[in-house]
Amino acid sequence: MGSAPGGGPSRFPAFGVGGGAAGGGRGRRRPRVRARTPAAVADDRSAPTRPADPEGRAAGSRAVRLSWSASADDRGVVSYDIHQGDTKIHSVGGGHTATVLTGLRPGTHYAFTVRARDAAGNVSPVSPTVRLTTPGTDDGRATAPTGFRATSHREDGAYHVDLSWVPPRVDGEVAEYQIQLDGRPATSLVYGGGAPRDRAAYSFYVGRKPGVTHRVRIRAMLPDGTWGGFSAERAVTTGAGR
């Protein structure tokens, strides 16, 4: 760093550039280049203000429209996060103060909150809660697996129930199912990736005794984290027709 008269630091550090001449002699002195380093920028630790005056209304039986007043931040809001309970389910850009949430269920109670976020990742306090109920009734048929079939087969002295079904048509992927046997949860099926959308199948062990009749049905975990309706119930008998 260069020095100002009196030994103090210069506002403009000066750098000299030298070059060698042939034969090892010193070349002529290059002119100094002065440069100003950028000023230090303080860390942004200030969170946006909380979104105010949130409102919600149903937009049909499977969607709601939410709106709120903009948050303030010294460096600007970059996004708003919408939460259902403790789970973030949606985000919009900082220039938006309204959104539509789809894929909901008819006749269902919902509670939503909004939080603002700035570029440094600071998050505002949570907004007041918007509580509303989608219109209609949910008898489960719209979210139930369809085309449900159940048969049995014998393998290595044991009987298995073979199921197949068409997944419910909902917004998002259905990756988890609960199978009930004789009115009680028997097992769960979770797809780690690439869950089937057209037709699914699953087989599970039920015992070694022939001639036993079981009642079986299945339901799906929906993308919003709630259980859908049950499929039609089927009866299947181990060893039938064998």
C-alpha positions in Angstrom: 0.0 0.0 0.0 1.2 3.5 -0.7 1.7 6.1 2.0 0.6 9.7 2.3 2.9 12.3 3.6 3.4 11.7 7.3 3.2 7.9 7.0 -0.6 7.6 7.0 -2.4 5.2 4.7 -3.4 6.6 1.3 -7.0 6.6 0.1 -5.7 5.4 -3.3 -3.3 2.5 -3.0 -0.5 2.8 -5.6 1.1 -0.1 -7.4 4.3 0.1 -9.4 5.0 -2.2 -12.3 8.6 -2.9 -13.3 10.1 -4.8 -16.2 13.5 -6.4 -16.9 15.8 -5.3 -19.7 18.0 -7.6 -21.9 21.3 -8.4 -20.2 19.9 -8.2 -16.7 19.7 -4.4 -16.6 16.8 -2.6 -15.1 14.2 -1.3 -17.4 12.7 2.1 -17.2 10.3 2.6 -14.4 6.6 2.1 -15.2 4.0 4.7 -14.1 2.1 3.9 -10.9 -1.5 2.8 -11.2 -4.0 3.9 -8.6 -7.1 2.0 -7.7 -9.9 2.4 -5.2 -11.2 -0.7 -3.4 -15.0 -1.0 -2.9 -16.4 0.0 0.4 -17.3 -2.8 2.8 -21.0 -3.8 2.7 -22.6 -4.5 6.1 -24.3 -7.8 6.6 -28.1 -7.7 6.2 -29.6 -9.0 9.4 -32.8 -7.1 9.3 -35.9 -9.2 8.6 -38.9 -7.9 6.6 -42.0 -6.7 8.4 -44.7 -9.3 8.7 -47.3 -9.4 5.9 -50.5 -7.7 7.2 -54.2 -8.0 6.5 -54.3 -11.4 4.9 -57.6 -12.5 3.4 -58.8 -15.6 1.7 -61.8 -16.8 -0.3 -62.8 -20.0 -1.9 -62.3 -20.2 -5.7 -64.5 -23.2 -6.3 -64.5 -26.4 -4.2 -60.8 -27.2 -4.8 -59.0 -23.9 -4.7 -58.6 -20.7 -2.6 -57.3 -17.2 -3.4 -55.1 -15.6 -0.8 -54.0 -11.9 -0.6 -52.1 -9.8 1.9 -50.5 -6.4 2.3 -46.8 -6.0 1.2 -44.0 -6.3 3.7 -41.3 -3.7 4.0 -37.6 -4.4 4.0 -34.5 -2.1 3.8 -33.2 -4.0 0.8 -36.4 -5.4 -0.7 -38.6 -8.5 -0.3 -37.7 -11.3 -2.8 -40.4 -13.8 -2.1 -43.5 -14.6 0.1 -43.8 -18.2 1.5 -47.3 -19.6 2.1 -47.6 -22.1 4.9 -50.3 -24.7 5.8 -49.6 -25.3 9.5 -45.9 -25.7 9.8 -45.3 -26.8 6.2 -44.4 -24.4 3.4 -46.6 -25.3 0.4 -46.1 -22.4 -2.0 -44.0 -19.3 -2.8 -44.5 -16.3 -5.0 -42.1 -13.5 -6.0 -41.7 -10.4 -3.9 -43.7 -8.3 -6.3 -46.8 -10.3 -5.7 -49.3 -10.0 -2.9 -51.8 -12.6 -4.0 -51.9 -16.2 -5.2 -54.2 -19.1 -5.9 -53.7 -22.4 -4.2 -55.1 -25.4 -6.0 -55.5 -29.2 -5.4 -57.6 -28.7 -2.3 -60.5 -30.9 -1.1 -64.2 -29.9 -1.0 -65.8 -29.4 2.4 -62.4 -29.1 4.1 -61.2 -26.7 6.8 -57.8 -25.0 6.0 -55.5 -22.6 7.8 -52.9 -20.6 5.9 -50.2 -18.1 6.9 -47.7 -15.9 4.9 -44.1 -15.0 5.6 -41.8 -12.6 3.7 -38.2 -13.3 2.8 -35.3 -11.0 1.7 -32.3 -11.7 -0.4 -30.1 -12.5 2.6 -32.6 -15.2 3.7 -34.1 -13.2 6.6 -37.7 -14.3 7.2 -40.4 -12.0 8.6 -42.7 -12.8 11.5 -45.7 -14.9 10.5 -48.8 -13.2 9.3 -52.2 -13.6 11.0 -53.8 -16.9 10.1 -56.4 -17.1 7.3 -59.0 -19.8 8.1 -61.6 -20.9 5.6 -63.6 -23.9 4.4 -63.9 -25.0 0.8 -67.5 -25.5 -0.3 -69.1 -28.8 -1.2 -68.9 -32.2 0.5 -66.1 -34.6 0.5 -67.4 -38.2 0.3 -64.0 -39.4 -0.7 -65.0 -40.5 -4.2 -63.0 -37.8 -6.0 -59.8 -38.8 -4.3 -60.2 -42.5 -4.1 -58.2 -45.0 -6.2 -60.4 -46.5 -8.9 -60.5 -49.8 -10.9 -59.5 -51.6 -7.7 -58.9 -55.4 -8.0 -57.8 -58.1 -5.6 -56.8 -61.7 -6.2 -54.6 -64.2 -4.4 -51.8 -66.6 -5.3 -49.8 -69.3 -3.6 -46.0 -69.2 -3.5 -43.6 -71.4 -1.5 -46.5 -72.7 0.7 -47.8 -69.2 1.5 -50.7 -67.1 0.2 -50.3 -63.5 -1.1 -53.0 -61.0 -2.0 -52.4 -59.2 -5.3 -53.8 -55.7 -5.7 -54.1 -53.4 -8.7 -55.7 -49.9 -9.0 -55.7 -46.6 -10.9 -54.2 -43.8 -8.8 -56.5 -40.8 -8.0 -56.4 -37.9 -10.4 -55.1 -35.0 -8.3 -52.6 -32.1 -8.7 -49.2 -33.6 -7.9 -47.7 -37.0 -7.5 -49.3 -39.7 -5.3 -46.4 -41.7 -3.8 -47.9 -43.3 -0.6 -50.8 -45.7 0.0 -52.3 -47.4 3.0 -53.8 -50.8 2.6 -56.5 -52.0 5.0 -57.2 -55.7 5.5 -60.4 -56.8 7.3 -61.0 -53.2 8.5 -57.6 -52.6 10.0 -54.4 -51.0 8.5 -52.3 -53.9 7.2 -49.3 -52.2 5.4 -48.2 -49.1 3.7 -46.7 -48.7 0.3 -44.3 -45.8 -0.4 -42.8 -45.2 -3.8 -39.3 -43.7 -3.6 -39.5 -42.1 -7.0 -41.5 -42.4 -10.2 -44.8 -43.3 -8.7 -47.2 -44.9 -11.3 -49.8 -42.6 -12.7 -51.8 -45.0 -15.0 -52.1 -48.2 -13.1 -50.3 -49.5 -9.9 -49.9 -53.0 -8.4 -48.8 -54.5 -5.1 -48.7 -57.9 -3.5 -48.4 -58.8 0.2 -48.3 -61.9 2.4 -51.5 -62.9 4.3 -50.7 -66.4 5.7 -50.5 -70.1 4.9 -54.1 -71.2 5.5 -56.3 -71.8 2.4 -60.0 -70.9 2.3 -59.7 -67.7 4.3 -61.7 -64.8 3.0 -60.3 -61.3 3.5 -61.8 -57.8 2.9 -59.3 -55.3 1.4 -59.3 -51.7 0.3 -56.8 -48.9 -0.3 -56.4 -45.2 0.0 -53.8 -42.6 -1.1 -51.9 -39.9 0.8 -52.6 -36.8 -1.3 -50.0 -34.1 -2.2 -51.5 -31.8 0.5 -50.6 -34.3 3.2 -54.1 -35.6 3.9 -55.6 -39.0 3.2 -57.9 -39.4 0.2 -61.0 -41.6 0.1 -61.0 -45.3 0.3 -61.4 -47.4 -2.8 -64.2 -49.9 -3.2 -63.8 -52.8 -0.9 -63.0 -56.2 -2.4 -63.3 -59.7 -0.9 -60.6 -62.2 -1.8 -60.3 -65.9 -0.6 -56.9 -67.6 -0.3 -56.7 -70.7 -2.5 -60.0 -70.0 -4.2 -60.3 -72.1 -7.4 -57.0 -73.9 -6.7 
